[in-house]
Amino acid sequence: MPESKLSSISVILFEPQDPVIIGATVRAMKNMGFTSLRLVNPCAYDPVRLEGIAHDTWDIIHAIEHFDTFDAAAADCVRLVGFTARRRAAKWALLDPKEAAEDALGYADAGRVGIVFGREDRGLPNEILDRIHAAVTIPTTDHASLNLAQAVLIALYELHLASGDATRVLRGPRKEAPPPTADMFERYFTEMHQALDSVQFFKTRYPEHIMRSIRALTFRSTPDDRELSLLRAIALEVVRFLERTGRVERTLSEDVSPRPPRHITGRDTSEH
């Protein structure tokens, strides 16, 4: 299997101040398939505590690289994309997270790409912003202050999708049911017709038109065998309730083959 483009992308945190933020960044990286974390002049932290914050991420924690300066951390990068909430007079190439993902992946075949984030309190200072090749702002309300780890997760999520590395497949229903047969559909439509007729739904309506709409709605919703069985049970129970309370003349047969619709009688329970 060819190596993922994400292996050419490094997350660079400039002067992170909180070990919890570093741990949350590691967790986001693990979720989205990234392995390279570079820390520039970070706060002191305990690697074991990081693993406690981000379980099962020791492979990323063990590979963390430390640098004294940003220039050293970015020296081998062919592209630097920096995330910032600030706008400046300088005419940056300003991207949103989705555009930034496409931009970064476009350079990943040529060499290492750095995705750069600043301090929790002040973001990226001007001297670092001067070194990045493209700036990214995350669209928000007027309250543009994002937690650093949240910004990292948004950036890596877009990269994860753009690279085609969305490897986690959501599970389907615990017990998947097969599709219904044509015979089951026809039995259901007969039973639904009988139920609607029993409650005089067709009294001022055209049965053919109503049933055609019900057919279209049912087929459009593509119920499975279990779901159609539930709908059949509802229709059958409407008629059986009316039978038990003496409001219909005929007992519903268990073999629900197509038959003419039944009619409501004028009787109440006391007449039976």
C-alpha positions as CSV (number, residue, x, y, z in Angstrom):
1,M,0.0,0.0,0.0
2,P,1.5,3.4,-1.0
3,E,2.4,5.7,1.9
4,S,-0.2,8.4,2.7
5,K,0.5,12.0,1.8
6,L,-0.3,12.8,5.4
7,S,3.0,11.3,6.4
8,S,4.7,14.3,4.7
9,I,2.8,16.8,6.8
10,S,4.1,18.0,10.2
11,V,2.1,19.8,12.8
12,I,4.2,22.7,14.2
13,L,3.2,24.2,17.5
14,F,5.0,27.5,18.3
15,E,5.6,27.9,22.0
16,P,2.7,25.9,23.3
17,Q,2.0,26.9,26.9
18,D,-0.1,24.0,28.3
19,P,0.6,20.3,28.3
20,V,-3.1,19.6,28.0
21,I,-3.1,21.4,24.7
22,I,-0.2,19.4,23.5
23,G,-2.0,16.2,24.5
24,A,-5.2,17.3,22.8
25,T,-3.2,18.0,19.6
26,V,-1.7,14.5,19.8
27,R,-5.2,13.0,20.1
28,A,-6.4,15.0,17.1
29,M,-3.4,13.8,15.1
30,K,-4.1,10.2,16.0
31,N,-7.8,10.6,15.0
32,M,-6.9,12.0,11.6
33,G,-3.9,9.9,10.7
34,F,-0.9,12.3,11.3
35,T,2.3,11.2,12.9
36,S,4.7,14.1,12.9
37,L,4.6,16.7,15.7
38,R,7.2,19.5,16.1
39,L,7.3,21.7,19.2
40,V,9.1,25.0,19.2
41,N,10.2,26.1,22.6
42,P,7.4,24.3,24.4
43,C,6.4,24.4,28.1
44,A,7.7,21.5,30.2
45,Y,5.5,18.4,30.0
46,D,5.5,14.8,31.1
47,P,5.2,12.4,28.1
48,V,3.4,9.8,30.3
49,R,0.8,12.5,31.2
50,L,0.3,13.2,27.5
51,E,-0.5,9.6,26.9
52,G,-3.0,9.8,29.8
53,I,-4.7,12.7,28.0
54,A,-4.5,11.0,24.6
55,H,-4.8,7.3,25.1
56,D,-3.0,4.9,22.7
57,T,-0.9,7.6,21.1
58,W,2.5,6.7,22.4
59,D,3.8,6.2,18.8
60,I,3.2,10.0,18.2
61,I,4.4,11.1,21.6
62,H,7.6,9.1,21.3
63,A,8.3,10.7,17.9
64,I,7.8,14.3,19.0
65,E,10.6,16.6,17.8
66,H,11.8,19.6,19.8
67,F,13.3,22.8,18.4
68,D,14.7,26.0,20.0
69,T,13.6,28.2,17.0
70,F,10.9,28.2,14.4
71,D,13.5,28.5,11.6
72,A,15.0,25.2,12.8
73,A,11.6,23.5,12.9
74,A,10.7,24.7,9.4
75,A,14.0,24.4,7.7
76,D,13.2,21.3,5.6
77,C,9.6,22.4,4.8
78,V,8.7,23.3,1.2
79,R,5.4,24.8,2.2
80,L,4.3,26.5,5.5
81,V,0.7,27.1,6.2
82,G,-0.1,29.1,9.3
83,F,-3.4,29.4,11.1
84,T,-4.3,32.8,12.5
85,A,-7.4,34.7,13.6
86,R,-5.7,38.0,12.7
87,R,-5.6,39.9,9.4
88,R,-2.8,42.2,8.5
89,A,-2.2,44.9,5.9
90,A,0.3,42.6,4.1
91,K,-1.3,40.8,1.2
92,W,-1.1,37.2,2.3
93,A,-2.5,34.3,0.3
94,L,-5.5,34.0,2.7
95,L,-7.2,30.6,2.7
96,D,-10.0,28.8,4.5
97,P,-9.3,25.4,6.1
98,K,-10.6,23.5,3.1
99,E,-8.5,25.5,0.6
100,A,-5.6,25.2,3.0
101,A,-5.9,21.4,2.9
102,E,-5.8,21.3,-0.9
103,D,-2.9,23.7,-0.9
104,A,-0.8,21.6,1.6
105,L,-1.5,18.3,-0.2
106,G,-0.4,19.9,-3.5
107,Y,3.1,20.3,-2.0
108,A,3.2,17.0,-0.1
109,D,4.8,15.1,-3.0
110,A,7.6,17.6,-3.2
111,G,8.7,17.6,0.4
112,R,7.6,18.2,3.9
113,V,4.7,20.6,4.6
114,G,4.4,22.4,7.9
115,I,0.9,23.3,9.4
116,V,1.7,26.0,11.9
117,F,-0.1,27.1,15.0
118,G,0.8,29.8,17.6
119,R,0.6,30.3,21.3
120,E,-2.7,29.9,23.1
121,D,-2.7,33.5,24.3
122,R,-1.4,35.5,21.3
123,G,-1.4,33.2,18.3
124,L,1.5,33.5,15.9
125,P,3.7,36.6,16.3
126,N,4.5,38.8,13.3
127,E,8.0,37.4,12.9
128,I,6.6,33.9,12.4
129,L,3.7,35.1,10.2
130,D,6.4,36.8,8.0
131,R,7.8,33.3,7.4
132,I,4.7,31.4,6.4
133,H,3.7,31.0,2.7
134,A,-0.1,31.1,3.2
135,A,-2.3,32.1,6.1
136,V,-5.5,30.4,7.1
137,T,-8.4,31.8,9.0
138,I,-11.2,29.6,10.3
139,P,-14.6,31.2,9.6
140,T,-16.4,32.0,12.9
141,T,-18.8,34.6,14.4
142,D,-17.3,37.9,15.6
143,H,-16.0,35.8,18.5
144,A,-13.0,34.4,16.7
145,S,-11.1,33.1,19.7
146,L,-10.7,29.3,19.2
147,N,-9.1,26.9,21.6
148,L,-5.7,25.9,20.0
149,A,-6.6,22.2,19.9
150,Q,-9.9,22.9,18.3
151,A,-8.1,24.8,15.5
152,V,-5.7,21.9,15.1
153,L,-8.6,19.4,14.8
154,I,-10.4,21.5,12.2
155,A,-7.2,21.8,10.1
156,L,-6.4,18.1,10.3
157,Y,-10.0,17.0,9.6
158,E,-10.0,18.9,6.3
159,L,-6.6,17.4,5.4
160,H,-7.9,13.9,6.3
161,L,-10.9,14.3,4.0
162,A,-9.0,15.9,1.2
163,S,-6.3,13.2,1.1
164,G,-8.9,10.5,0.8
165,D,-7.7,9.0,4.1
166,A,-11.2,8.9,5.8
167,T,-10.5,5.3,6.7
168,R,-13.0,4.9,9.5
169,V,-16.3,3.5,8.1
170,L,-19.4,4.1,10.1
171,R,-21.1,0.8,11.1
172,G,-24.5,0.1,9.7
173,P,-27.4,-1.2,11.8
174,R,-26.5,-4.0,14.2
175,K,-28.8,-6.4,12.4
176,E,-29.2,-5.4,8.8
177,A,-32.5,-6.7,7.2
178,P,-32.9,-7.8,3.6
179,P,-35.0,-5.8,1.2
180,P,-38.7,-6.8,1.0
181,T,-40.0,-8.9,-1.9
182,A,-42.6,-7.6,-4.3
183,D,-45.2,-9.9,-2.7
184,M,-44.5,-8.3,0.7
185,F,-45.1,-4.8,-0.8
186,E,-48.4,-5.9,-2.3
187,R,-49.6,-7.4,0.9
188,Y,-48.7,-4.2,2.7
189,F,-50.6,-2.1,0.2
190,T,-53.6,-4.3,0.5
191,E,-53.5,-4.2,4.3
192,M,-53.0,-0.4,4.2
193,H,-56.0,0.0,1.9
194,Q,-58.1,-2.1,4.3
195,A,-57.0,-0.1,7.3
196,L,-57.8,3.3,5.6
197,D,-61.1,2.0,4.3
198,S,-62.0,0.8,7.9
199,V,-61.6,4.3,9.3
200,Q,-63.5,5.8,6.4
201,F,-60.5,7.6,5.1
202,F,-61.7,7.2,1.5
203,K,-65.1,8.6,2.3
204,T,-64.4,11.9,0.4
205,R,-61.3,10.8,-1.4
206,Y,-60.4,8.7,-4.4
207,P,-58.9,5.4,-3.1
208,E,-56.9,4.9,-6.3
209,H,-55.2,8.3,-6.0
210,I,-54.5,7.9,-2.3
211,M,-53.0,4.4,-2.8
212,R,-50.8,5.5,-5.7
213,S,-49.4,8.3,-3.5
214,I,-48.8,5.7,-0.7
215,R,-47.0,3.4,-3.1
216,A,-44.8,6.3,-4.3
217,L,-44.0,7.4,-0.8
218,T,-43.2,3.8,0.3
219,F,-40.9,3.0,-2.6
220,R,-39.1,6.3,-2.2
221,S,-38.3,5.6,1.4
222,T,-36.9,2.1,0.5
223,P,-37.9,0.3,3.7
224,D,-36.1,-2.9,4.5
225,D,-37.9,-6.2,5.4
226,R,-38.1,-5.4,9.1
227,E,-39.4,-1.9,8.6
228,L,-42.1,-3.0,6.1
229,S,-43.2,-5.7,8.5
230,L,-43.7,-3.0,11.1
231,L,-45.8,-1.0,8.8
232,R,-47.9,-4.1,7.9
233,A,-48.4,-4.8,11.6
234,I,-49.7,-1.3,12.2
235,A,-52.2,-1.5,9.3
236,L,-53.3,-5.0,10.5
237,E,-53.8,-3.8,14.1
238,V,-56.0,-1.0,13.0
239,V,-58.4,-3.4,11.4
240,R,-58.2,-6.0,14.2
241,F,-59.0,-3.3,16.8
242,L,-62.1,-2.3,14.9
243,E,-63.1,-6.0,14.7
244,R,-62.6,-6.4,18.4
245,T,-64.8,-3.4,19.1
246,G,-67.5,-4.5,16.6
247,R,-67.0,-1.7,14.1
248,V,-66.4,-3.9,11.1
249,E,-68.4,-6.8,9.7
250,R,-65.7,-9.3,8.5
251,T,-62.8,-10.8,10.4
252,L,-59.5,-10.1,8.7
253,S,-58.0,-13.3,7.3
254,E,-54.4,-14.2,8.2
255,D,-53.8,-14.8,4.4
256,V,-54.0,-11.2,3.3
257,S,-54.5,-11.7,-0.4
258,P,-55.9,-8.7,-2.4
259,R,-59.7,-8.3,-1.8
260,P,-62.3,-5.7,-2.2
261,P,-62.3,-3.1,0.6
262,R,-64.5,-3.7,3.6
263,H,-67.0,-1.1,4.8
264,I,-67.8,0.3,8.2
265,T,-71.0,-0.8,9.8
266,G,-73.2,1.4,11.8
267,R,-73.1,-0.8,14.8
268,D,-71.4,-0.2,18.1
269,T,-70.1,-2.6,20.6
270,S,-73.4,-2.9,22.4
271,E,-75.1,-4.4,19.3
272,H,-72.8,-7.5,19.3
